[in-house]
Amino acid sequence: MISYEGRNRHTVNFLKTIYFDRPEWDICHVSLMPATWAKYREELEEVVLAHPRVFPGYKRPEKGFGHAADPLYQPGRHTDCWGTVWDNIEPGLSSMPVEYPLEDWSNVADYTPPDPMTDDAFGPRREWAQIKRQLDDARKRGDLATGGGLRHGFMYMKLYYLRGFENLMTDMAADDPRLSPLIAMVETYNSAVIRQYLELGAEYMTFGDDLGLQDALPMSPAMWRRFVKPSYERMFAPCREADVPIYLHTDGHVLEIIPDLIEAGVRVLNPQIRANGLDGLQRMAKGKVALNQDLDRQLFPFATPAEIEDHIGEVFEGLKMEEGGLMLTAECEPDVPLENIDAICAAFERICNLPAAAES
């Protein structure tokens, strides 16, 4: 367990939340996509400035509203270090993979995977000495030294970024012997990055891998445990051994494998409410793993402000525990009306007991 000593107030509250140690307030976050900023611009900034407790320390972006440094949020086609080609038709929202380097197994013979020590997704990895300085500086500020270094879709999704989704499902169903070396290749890259972050002093590790579909897993739980879980267990083993908490973002329906994710070492899970249902999350996750609960993005564009407030209140009351273990997050795409973004912020302020902006 990470010590609270020397930590700032927000870090202590976060640690108390994930350790079920009665936090001072309930953490909430409103994520505004670059495309949302590009659409609303100053109008959205007015909403942000009206809710300083939700957006403490807000500063206008230096490069303008809607700027996205990530290539996947920029228009056009982009090839990552694994050879996957991505296409973006909506600047400010993410791309989709459209070409897969190992779609044909015959390409494996001449394929060279990226080097985890030097290759990041779309260019050279930052110098490890620079990453260490950032981790050290975070601790000096009383923050958590947070590591990651692996892009969203780091394991399961990476397999179909290389093979294509239908091919990967067929590989698993047929128990293709060529699949195991592919899994090992991706796992080896990931494990090297994870170990390096831990060696440099990371205290908290964050990952993202969308394991579910809208209302089911893409494979049976038994197949997931056979082909995916062992990699999760091996990759996360150094974190478990060092007692470094793991955060996992995962979209889609994952109810049946939440116990497996906990076994693998996940301490903070970021599941979607619509795909898993409040009842399902109460049954499978409440009190068993800290939740950064993703609220209903498919509701936000169409609901009234009153309906949004009711939704947030229902989820909060359904998953809240006095001991902690609950955070709320609301991602807002450009189809969410400004008044609904304002309603989300107002609901967070009403239910989360947020500290005054001057105390942040």
KOLTOR-917267 format. One line per 4 residues: for each residue z, y, x of C-alpha. Coordinates in steps of 0.2 Angstrom, whole numbers, plus 5000, padded with zeros to 4 digits. Layout:
# residues N
Z,Y,X; ...
***
This chain:
# residues 360
5000,5000,5000; 4995,5017,5007; 5010,5028,5010; 5012,5044,5000
5019,5053,5015; 5009,5068,5021; 4997,5067,5007; 4993,5082,4996
4997,5083,4978; 4981,5077,4971; 4980,5062,4983; 4998,5057,4979
4993,5058,4960; 4977,5047,4963; 4987,5034,4973; 5000,5033,4960
4986,5031,4947; 4978,5016,4956; 4995,5008,4961; 5002,5010,4943
5016,5021,4949; 5017,5034,4935; 5005,5048,4940; 5009,5066,4936
4993,5068,4926; 4978,5058,4920; 4963,5060,4932; 4947,5065,4924
4929,5070,4931; 4914,5077,4923; 4898,5073,4933; 4884,5085,4930
4867,5078,4936; 4856,5089,4947; 4843,5088,4932; 4856,5095,4921
4860,5109,4932; 4841,5113,4934; 4839,5113,4915; 4854,5124,4910
4858,5134,4927; 4869,5149,4923; 4873,5143,4906; 4880,5128,4913
4890,5137,4926; 4898,5147,4912; 4904,5131,4905; 4911,5126,4922
4919,5142,4925; 4927,5141,4907; 4936,5125,4913; 4944,5128,4930
4957,5114,4927; 4942,5102,4925; 4932,5110,4940; 4945,5116,4952
4938,5125,4967; 4920,5127,4959; 4908,5136,4970; 4890,5140,4966
4878,5128,4976; 4871,5137,4991; 4854,5129,4989; 4852,5133,4971
4855,5125,4954; 4848,5107,4953; 4845,5105,4972; 4846,5086,4977
4846,5081,4995; 4845,5063,4991; 4827,5058,4992; 4829,5046,4977
4832,5062,4966; 4816,5071,4972; 4799,5069,4964; 4786,5056,4972
4787,5040,4981; 4799,5036,4994; 4801,5020,5005; 4818,5015,5011
4823,5007,5027; 4822,4990,5019; 4804,4993,5014; 4807,4995,4996
4796,5009,4988; 4804,5020,4975; 4795,5031,4962; 4803,5047,4954
4795,5055,4939; 4810,5066,4934; 4817,5077,4948; 4836,5077,4948
4838,5060,4941; 4836,5044,4951; 4821,5034,4956; 4815,5016,4951
4810,5003,4963; 4791,4999,4961; 4786,4989,4976; 4796,4975,4984
4794,4970,5003; 4798,4952,5000; 4790,4950,4983; 4780,4936,4991
4790,4924,5001; 4776,4923,5014; 4781,4941,5020; 4798,4934,5026
4791,4927,5042; 4787,4945,5049; 4801,4954,5041; 4814,4963,5051
4829,4970,5042; 4837,4987,5046; 4850,4989,5059; 4867,4993,5051
4873,5003,5066; 4858,5015,5066; 4848,5013,5050; 4853,5022,5034
4843,5021,5018; 4831,5035,5022; 4833,5038,5040; 4845,5037,5055
4863,5034,5051; 4874,5048,5055; 4883,5047,5072; 4898,5036,5070
4908,5048,5080; 4904,5061,5067; 4910,5049,5053; 4926,5046,5063
4930,5065,5064; 4927,5067,5045; 4939,5052,5042; 4952,5060,5054
4950,5077,5046; 4953,5070,5028; 4969,5063,5034; 4974,5079,5042
4971,5088,5025; 4982,5075,5016; 4967,5068,5008; 4961,5049,5008
4950,5044,5023; 4937,5037,5011; 4923,5026,5018; 4907,5018,5011
4891,5020,5020; 4882,5008,5008; 4870,5015,4995; 4872,5011,4976
4865,4993,4974; 4871,4987,4990; 4872,4968,4987; 4866,4960,4970
4854,4974,4966; 4848,4974,4984; 4842,4957,4982; 4830,4962,4968
4825,4978,4977; 4818,4965,4990; 4811,4952,4979; 4809,4960,4962
4820,4956,4947; 4810,4942,4939; 4807,4934,4956; 4826,4934,4960
4831,4927,4943; 4818,4913,4945; 4825,4910,4963; 4842,4908,4956
4837,4897,4942; 4827,4886,4953; 4840,4886,4967; 4826,4891,4979
4832,4886,4997; 4824,4902,5003; 4837,4913,4994; 4852,4908,5004
4845,4916,5020; 4840,4932,5011; 4858,4933,5003; 4865,4931,5021
4853,4944,5028; 4859,4958,5016; 4877,4952,5017; 4877,4953,5036
4870,4971,5035; 4884,4976,5023; 4898,4968,5032; 4894,4976,5048
4895,4993,5040; 4911,4989,5031; 4919,4983,5047; 4914,4998,5056
4921,5010,5043; 4938,5001,5044; 4938,5001,5063; 4936,5020,5062
4951,5022,5050; 4944,5022,5033; 4959,5020,5020; 4949,5018,5004
4932,5010,5002; 4919,5014,4988; 4904,5004,4983; 4891,5003,4968
4882,4988,4962; 4876,4987,4943; 4880,4969,4939; 4877,4969,4920
4864,4972,4907; 4867,4982,4891; 4876,4968,4882; 4877,4953,4894
4876,4948,4912; 4858,4945,4919; 4864,4927,4923; 4877,4915,4918
4895,4919,4925; 4894,4902,4933; 4877,4907,4942; 4885,4924,4947
4900,4915,4955; 4888,4904,4964; 4876,4916,4971; 4884,4933,4971
4903,4931,4971; 4905,4923,4988; 4896,4937,4997; 4908,4950,4988
4923,4939,4994; 4917,4939,5012; 4911,4957,5013; 4928,4963,5005
4939,4951,5015; 4942,4964,5029; 4948,4977,5016; 4959,4964,5008
4967,4959,5025; 4970,4978,5030; 4976,4982,5012; 4962,4995,5010
4959,4998,4991; 4941,4995,4985; 4933,5005,4972; 4918,4997,4963
4906,5006,4952; 4896,4994,4941; 4885,4998,4926; 4882,4986,4912
4891,4972,4904; 4903,4963,4916; 4918,4957,4906; 4917,4939,4910
4917,4943,4929; 4931,4956,4930; 4944,4943,4935; 4932,4938,4949
4930,4956,4955; 4949,4958,4955; 4950,4941,4965; 4937,4948,4977
4948,4963,4981; 4943,4977,4968; 4957,4988,4964; 4948,5002,4955
4934,4997,4943; 4921,5009,4935; 4914,5000,4920; 4904,5007,4905
4913,5008,4889; 4898,5005,4877; 4892,4990,4887; 4909,4982,4888
4918,4988,4872; 4936,4995,4871; 4942,4978,4865; 4935,4969,4879
4941,4981,4892; 4959,4980,4884; 4958,4961,4885; 4950,4959,4902
4955,4974,4912; 4969,4985,4905; 4985,4983,4917; 4975,4971,4928
4965,4983,4938; 4964,5002,4939; 4950,5009,4928; 4939,5024,4931
4933,5023,4914; 4915,5028,4911; 4913,5036,4894; 4899,5034,4882
4884,5042,4890; 4873,5036,4876; 4884,5045,4863; 4885,5062,4872
4867,5068,4868; 4868,5065,4849; 4886,5067,4844; 4895,5082,4837
4909,5090,4847; 4921,5083,4835; 4914,5065,4837; 4915,5067,4856
4933,5072,4855; 4937,5057,4844; 4928,5046,4856; 4937,5052,4871
4954,5051,4862; 4951,5033,4856; 4947,5027,4874; 4961,5036,4881
4974,5030,4868; 4966,5012,4870; 4968,5011,4889; 4982,5023,4893
4998,5015,4901; 5013,5026,4906; 5013,5017,4922; 4995,5023,4926
4979,5014,4930; 4967,5025,4920; 4955,5039,4925; 4941,5045,4914
4924,5050,4919; 4909,5058,4909; 4892,5059,4916; 4881,5071,4908
4862,5070,4909; 4850,5084,4904; 4849,5078,4886; 4867,5082,4883
4869,5099,4874; 4879,5112,4882; 4891,5113,4867; 4895,5094,4870
4898,5097,4889; 4910,5110,4884; 4918,5098,4871; 4920,5085,4884
4929,5097,4896; 4940,5104,4881; 4945,5086,4877; 4950,5082,4895
4961,5097,4896; 4969,5093,4880; 4974,5075,4884; 4975,5073,4903
4989,5085,4907; 4979,5093,4921; 4988,5105,4933; 4983,5123,4932
4969,5128,4943; 4980,5139,4954; 4990,5123,4958; 4975,5113,4964
***
